[in-house]
Amino acid sequence: MLRVLVVFSLLAPGAMAQPGDPPPEPPPSFIILSKVDKERQTVSFAATVTVQVPLQVRVIVLENGVQKIVEKVQLVTETRVKETPIDLKAATFFNAKGEKITVKEALKKVRPGDAILLSGTNGMVDRRYAALLRDDALILVHPLGSALTVGRPPMPKAPVPPPPPPPPPPK
């Protein structure tokens, strides 16, 4: 019980969401940089993706009472690591205070293995997310936004309406 209280006491006061006031969607993502190219102004990160791969298998089928070996294609799910490059020429960086940082300044601060926060929108992250970061943390805003993070399902723009009620029972 004490550990939970300690964790909550470490959060900044602005970090807690107010009831009925959810943060905007989609949320930001942390990415760990695997490559930094200062000359080309690009960075890369490794993303885990799930892919469907066709696999040819032999199966025994019963056809007219006779067993036959038939080759079929079966889809198998595999997890792979994909290197995802980001061109920073169209990007903007912010610090946790919301101050803009140039791409050149940001590239001086980062190296492979560093974590940065990737905004899920085309702007600075919500203040409640930024309040959880250290002052020297970097936030990357890119025109592609959350499309850069592979495997994230697209977030709906508005709540999905509930299904219509069932028809009344016949009399």
Secondary structure, DSSP 8 states (H G I E B T S, - for coil): -HHHHHHHHHS-GGGS--TT----SS--EEEEEEEEETTTTEEEEEEEEEEEEEEEEEEEEEETTEEEEEEEEEEEEEEEEEEEEEEGGG-EEEETT--EE-HHHHHHH--TT-EEEE-SSSS---HHHHTTS-TT-EEEE-TTGGGGSTT-----SS-------------
